[in-house]
Amino acid sequence: MREDFENFNDDEEEWLSELEISDTDLENELSDWHAAQAQDLAETSYGQDGAPNRGRPGMLRAQPRPAPSRHTPSPHTPPRPRQAPSRPGLARQSGHFVDEEYDEDFTTPIRAGGWPEPGHRGPSAEDRTQAIIDRGRRSVSRVRRPRSRKIMFGVAAALAVITVASVLIFRSSPSWPASVATVQSQITTACQNPNVASEPGQVNFACGKETSQILWVFALMTSGNDPSFTDSKTGRQGLEPISPTQGGEIAWSLNLHHPYNPADPVDSLEVAARALNNIIGGATLTGSNGKPTVQQGLEGNPANCAKYTGSSAVVAHAGFPSLCAQPVNTATGQAALVADAYKQWVVGATDAQAYDVSVLFANAGNPGNAQVQSILKSLPHAS
């Protein structure tokens, strides 16, 4: 080690201080010159056609101009590297002085090809200046956004996404009154009675798979789905309001295993189902003279069949009520049939009320319908 390097002494500390000051001044001058040179290149390196003006091979891309007489370096002239103060005791390698600090910015291209042979001339000031233009100073770093700000933006974006998703998922959507679900469950029980179909035509519109909503729609419109409802003017009682006397007569045909109770929601629904099926499909009753009497229902009228099915044809059999020759299976036809049935079920019902019932029936699966919401708001007892 003593053959290649010499120990530092006290004088070298002063030399290092002077070298650091010189290096700092040179770095500042190079930074100013580099910024001015970049602006000059941007203004002069493009011709009228916008294409870059390429120099001849081997020439510098930014040619320095003569330095002005002022002490301040011209933006077009690279500052002349200051002569570092001489110091004794520099480390030697292959007969050359090796300055580790100076190598960081200027000698990397030379070192990449191997150390120069003894007597080889080092890079000129022009070469070092060109290297700085090409690569820039290593000490100059790009301006980067603080990491804390990136994290803050990321968290804000995540919170915004979560908020929007929560609003979409948990927002309250329009629905039927809570009591409707309860009545639907009770309808399932009531419709298990096989005697709810009309006699003898066996029409069972009230408990049909696609039409049983007629029961809870009627209950919603008349009693507000209240099993203890009583109309003081007409005396009608129950979930599906009907007079107790009339309800008892219909209940007799249902073969109930217990006395009819108008306040029992299932009893009320069974009676209403049988009554509505008779209204729609007609019934054959035994008259006071003991002979059968046929009562025509809504489908026994050719004009009604034309409205419900598009065809006025009816089918008639002796001792049976007449029925439409075509099934009532369109949404429009079923809504019209429900409106007519409501006017017979509720004596004195207006056309507007019957229309509202048909709207609720047709939109049983779409409570968000604007007409449905308007009707629900007008019902005093709906809950």
Sequence and secondary structure as in RCSB ss.txt:
>XXXX:A:sequence
MREDFENFNDDEEEWLSELEISDTDLENELSDWHAAQAQDLAETSYGQDGAPNRGRPGMLRAQPRPAPSRHTPSP
HTPPRPRQAPSRPGLARQSGHFVDEEYDEDFTTPIRAGGWPEPGHRGPSAEDRTQAIIDRGRRSVSRVRRPRSRK
IMFGVAAALAVITVASVLIFRSSPSWPASVATVQSQITTACQNPNVASEPGQVNFACGKETSQILWVFALMTSGN
DPSFTDSKTGRQGLEPISPTQGGEIAWSLNLHHPYNPADPVDSLEVAARALNNIIGGATLTGSNGKPTVQQGLEG
NPANCAKYTGSSAVVAHAGFPSLCAQPVNTATGQAALVADAYKQWVVGATDAQAYDVSVLFANAGNPGNAQVQSI
LKSLPHAS
>XXXX:A:secstr
 TTT     HHHHHHHHHHHHHHHHHHHHHHHHHHHHHHHHHHHSB TTS B    TTS SS      SSSS  T
TS          TT  EETTEE  HHHHHHHSHHHHHT    TT     HHHHHHHHHHH  TT       HHHH
HHHHHHHHHHHHHHHHHHHHS      HHHHHHHHHHHHHTT GGGS TTT   STT TTTTHHHHHHHHHHTSS
 TT B TTT  BTTTTB HHHHHHHHHTTT SS   TTSHHHHHHHHHHHHHHHHH EEEE TTSSEEEE  GGG
SHHHHHHHHS   EE  TTS  EESS   SHHHHHHHHHHHHHHHSTT  HHHHHHHHHHHHTTT TT HHHHHH
HHH SS  
